[in-house]
């Protein structure tokens, strides 16, 4: 890691933790500022650490982070304005689609066998179970949530599909980030459509901003040795 970029990541995690304090303290302006800073800080961190010649890859990573930022901003207001949920869902759907594009390194048929097939089926089963649990509460959002769930699980599968195609550190970091992204989104779904509990924001926020950092950190350390 570029030592000059270390302060950016420190501010990033401080902003993430501050967001939780502002949420539980009911300080809306502080929540808006801290949550709104997360993705721009991660963009700066990525660009400062990325190789100068990786402009094509940079473009897609930045698009994913901008889409996440739009999702963050819109979903922040969804409790008061439920209509904001749809653009928030679209923002994060775009994030997952772009991450799939970035992670997809090898034809589907080459990893859908043996243990890789089993792991992928476990991911798909998890997505089905979560969707089935939410189904009755979704009403008119059944189709959008189904599309988003399928895309989220596809992102997780393509993150796992990088195994053996990139360096070990990159694979582990990105996969850990993808898993935490799924965890965060699962708690968002439970909070929005089933029941909010007092520590729900902890279960959503910490996995989310950690997931985004791990994915970006993993992409920065990527060694594209495609076989």
C-alpha positions as CSV (number, residue, x, y, z in Angstrom):
1,X,0.0,0.0,0.0
2,X,1.2,3.5,-0.8
3,X,2.0,5.1,2.5
4,X,0.6,8.4,1.3
5,X,-2.8,6.7,0.9
6,X,-2.9,5.4,4.4
7,X,-4.5,8.5,5.9
8,X,-7.3,8.2,3.3
9,X,-8.1,4.7,4.6
10,X,-8.0,5.9,8.2
11,X,-10.4,8.7,7.4
12,X,-12.5,6.1,5.5
13,X,-12.9,3.8,8.5
14,X,-13.4,6.7,10.9
15,X,-16.2,8.0,8.6
16,X,-17.7,4.5,8.6
17,X,-17.7,4.2,12.4
18,X,-18.9,7.9,12.8
19,X,-21.8,7.0,10.6
20,X,-22.9,4.4,13.1
21,X,-22.6,6.9,16.0
22,X,-24.6,9.5,14.1
23,X,-27.3,7.0,13.2
24,X,-27.8,5.8,16.8
25,X,-27.5,9.4,18.0
26,X,-30.1,10.6,15.6
27,X,-27.8,13.2,14.1
28,X,-29.0,13.3,10.5
29,X,-26.6,15.9,9.1
30,X,-23.6,14.0,10.5
31,X,-25.0,10.8,9.1
32,X,-25.3,12.3,5.7
33,X,-21.8,13.7,5.7
34,X,-20.1,10.6,7.0
35,X,-22.0,8.2,4.8
36,X,-21.5,10.5,1.8
37,X,-17.8,10.5,2.3
38,X,-17.2,6.8,2.1
39,X,-17.2,6.0,-1.6
40,X,-15.4,9.2,-2.7
41,X,-12.6,8.4,-0.2
42,X,-12.4,4.9,-1.6
43,X,-12.2,6.3,-5.1
44,X,-9.3,8.5,-4.1
45,X,-7.6,5.6,-2.4
46,X,-8.0,3.3,-5.4
47,X,-6.7,5.9,-7.9
48,X,-3.7,6.8,-5.7
49,X,-2.7,3.2,-5.5
50,X,-3.6,2.0,-9.0
51,X,-1.0,1.5,-11.7
52,X,-0.9,4.4,-14.2
53,X,-1.5,2.1,-17.2
54,X,-4.6,0.4,-15.8
55,X,-7.0,3.0,-17.1
56,X,-9.5,0.5,-18.5
57,X,-9.8,-1.4,-15.2
58,X,-9.9,1.9,-13.3
59,X,-12.9,3.1,-15.3
60,X,-15.0,0.1,-14.2
61,X,-14.0,0.2,-10.6
62,X,-14.8,3.9,-10.4
63,X,-18.2,3.3,-12.0
64,X,-18.9,0.6,-9.3
65,X,-18.0,3.0,-6.5
66,X,-20.0,5.9,-8.0
67,X,-23.0,3.5,-8.3
68,X,-22.5,2.5,-4.7
69,X,-22.3,6.1,-3.6
70,X,-25.7,6.8,-5.3
71,X,-27.1,3.7,-3.6
72,X,-25.8,5.0,-0.2
73,X,-27.3,8.4,-0.7
74,X,-30.7,7.3,-1.8
75,X,-31.2,4.5,0.7
76,X,-30.2,6.9,3.4
77,X,-33.6,8.6,2.9
78,X,-35.7,5.5,2.2
79,X,-37.1,5.3,5.8
80,X,-38.7,8.7,5.4
81,X,-39.3,8.4,1.6
82,X,-39.9,4.8,0.6
83,X,-39.9,5.8,-3.1
84,X,-36.1,6.3,-2.7
85,X,-35.7,2.5,-2.3
86,X,-36.0,1.9,-6.0
87,X,-33.2,4.2,-7.2
88,X,-31.1,2.8,-4.3
89,X,-31.7,-0.7,-5.4
90,X,-30.8,0.3,-9.0
91,X,-27.6,1.9,-7.8
92,X,-26.4,-1.2,-6.0
93,X,-27.7,-3.4,-8.8
94,X,-25.3,-1.5,-11.2
95,X,-22.6,-2.0,-8.6
96,X,-23.0,-5.8,-8.6
97,X,-23.2,-5.9,-12.4
98,X,-19.9,-4.0,-12.7
99,X,-18.2,-6.1,-10.1
100,X,-19.3,-9.2,-12.0
101,X,-17.7,-7.8,-15.1
102,X,-14.5,-7.0,-13.2
103,X,-14.4,-10.4,-11.5
104,X,-15.3,-12.6,-14.5
105,X,-11.9,-13.9,-15.6
106,X,-12.7,-17.4,-17.0
107,X,-15.5,-19.1,-18.9
108,X,-18.3,-20.4,-16.7
109,X,-17.9,-24.0,-17.7
110,X,-14.2,-24.1,-16.5
111,X,-15.0,-23.6,-12.8
112,X,-18.5,-25.1,-12.5
113,X,-17.3,-28.5,-11.5
114,X,-16.1,-30.3,-8.4
115,X,-15.8,-28.3,-5.3
116,X,-16.3,-25.0,-7.2
117,X,-19.7,-26.3,-8.4
118,X,-20.6,-27.3,-4.8
119,X,-19.6,-23.8,-3.4
120,X,-21.6,-22.1,-6.1
121,X,-24.7,-24.2,-5.4
122,X,-24.3,-23.3,-1.7
123,X,-24.3,-19.6,-2.6
124,X,-27.3,-20.1,-4.8
125,X,-29.1,-22.0,-2.1
126,X,-28.5,-19.2,0.4
127,X,-29.9,-16.6,-2.1
128,X,-33.0,-18.8,-2.6
129,X,-33.6,-19.1,1.2
130,X,-33.2,-15.4,1.9
131,X,-35.6,-14.5,-1.0
132,X,-38.1,-17.1,0.2
133,X,-38.0,-15.7,3.7
134,X,-38.7,-12.2,2.4
135,X,-41.2,-13.2,-0.3
136,X,-44.5,-12.5,1.6
137,X,-43.3,-9.0,2.7
138,X,-42.1,-7.8,-0.7
139,X,-45.4,-7.1,-2.4
140,X,-44.8,-5.0,-5.6
141,X,-41.0,-5.3,-5.0
142,X,-40.9,-9.1,-5.6
143,X,-39.4,-8.9,-9.1
144,X,-36.9,-6.1,-8.4
145,X,-35.7,-7.9,-5.2
146,X,-35.5,-11.2,-7.1
147,X,-33.3,-9.6,-9.8
148,X,-31.1,-7.9,-7.3
149,X,-30.7,-11.1,-5.2
150,X,-29.8,-13.2,-8.3
151,X,-27.2,-10.5,-9.4
152,X,-25.8,-10.3,-5.9
153,X,-25.3,-14.1,-5.7
154,X,-23.8,-14.0,-9.2
155,X,-21.3,-11.4,-8.0
156,X,-20.3,-13.7,-5.1
157,X,-19.9,-16.7,-7.5
158,X,-17.7,-14.7,-9.9
159,X,-15.6,-13.5,-6.9
160,X,-15.1,-17.2,-6.0
161,X,-14.4,-18.0,-9.7
162,X,-11.2,-15.9,-9.5
163,X,-9.6,-18.7,-7.5
164,X,-6.4,-19.9,-9.3
165,X,-6.7,-17.0,-11.8
166,X,-5.2,-14.3,-9.6
167,X,-2.8,-14.0,-6.8
168,X,-3.8,-15.6,-3.5
169,X,-4.0,-12.3,-1.6
170,X,-6.2,-10.8,-4.2
171,X,-8.5,-13.8,-4.3
172,X,-9.0,-13.9,-0.5
173,X,-9.5,-10.2,-0.1
174,X,-12.1,-9.9,-2.9
175,X,-13.9,-13.1,-1.8
176,X,-14.0,-11.9,1.8
177,X,-15.3,-8.5,0.6
178,X,-18.0,-10.2,-1.6
179,X,-19.1,-12.4,1.3
180,X,-19.4,-9.3,3.6
181,X,-21.4,-7.5,0.9
182,X,-23.9,-10.3,0.9
183,X,-24.0,-10.3,4.7
184,X,-24.7,-6.5,4.7
185,X,-27.4,-6.7,2.0
186,X,-29.0,-9.6,3.8
187,X,-29.4,-7.5,6.9
188,X,-30.7,-4.6,4.9
189,X,-33.4,-6.8,3.4
190,X,-34.3,-8.2,6.8
191,X,-34.5,-4.7,8.3
192,X,-36.6,-3.3,5.4
193,X,-39.0,-6.1,4.8
194,X,-39.1,-8.2,8.1
195,X,-38.2,-6.4,11.3
196,X,-35.7,-3.7,12.4
197,X,-33.7,-4.5,15.5
198,X,-31.6,-2.2,17.6
199,X,-28.2,-3.4,16.4
200,X,-29.3,-3.8,12.8
201,X,-27.2,-0.8,11.6
202,X,-24.1,-2.4,13.1
203,X,-24.8,-5.6,11.1
204,X,-25.4,-3.5,7.9
205,X,-22.8,-0.8,8.2
206,X,-19.6,-2.6,9.4
207,X,-19.8,-5.4,6.9
208,X,-20.6,-2.9,4.1
209,X,-17.8,-0.5,4.4
210,X,-15.4,-3.3,5.2
211,X,-16.6,-5.2,2.2
212,X,-16.0,-2.3,-0.2
213,X,-12.5,-1.7,1.2
214,X,-11.5,-5.4,0.9
215,X,-12.8,-5.6,-2.7
216,X,-10.9,-2.5,-3.7
217,X,-7.8,-3.6,-1.8
218,X,-8.0,-7.0,-3.4
219,X,-8.3,-5.5,-6.9
220,X,-5.3,-3.4,-6.3
221,X,-3.2,-6.4,-5.4
222,X,-4.5,-8.4,-8.3
223,X,-2.1,-10.5,-10.3
224,X,-4.0,-11.4,-13.5
225,X,-2.3,-14.7,-14.3
226,X,-5.2,-16.1,-16.3
227,X,-4.8,-19.7,-17.1
